[in-house]
Amino acid sequence: MPVTKEQLLSILPNARSQAGVFVSALNTAMQHYQIVGPRRAAAFIAQIGHESGRLQYAREIWGPTAAQKNTKGGAIWATSSPATDPGTEDAA
């Protein structure tokens, strides 16, 4: 189920000219990882769009910040999560 540039633009309209750049790579990855059904394809493209700022960024822009550099494997983030705090219900 290959995705066309037009379909990608309808899903991520703010991608503009970047949509055409990523169509081939998306289709290759979807075929390789067997992302074949419409629901899996929608979830995959939604995640790609979210992580890339609607296909505007191809590399990490988040950090590392000074606080992130001082953590051991992200332990500070895991221990401050509501899902891991004692007395809280499991979010899953």
Buried (B, 14 or more C-beta within 10 A) or exposed (E): EEBEBEBBBEBBEEBEEBBBEBBEEBBEEBEEEEBEEEEBBEEBBEEBBEEBBBBEEEEEEEEEEEEEEEEEEEEEEEEEEEEEEEEEEEEE
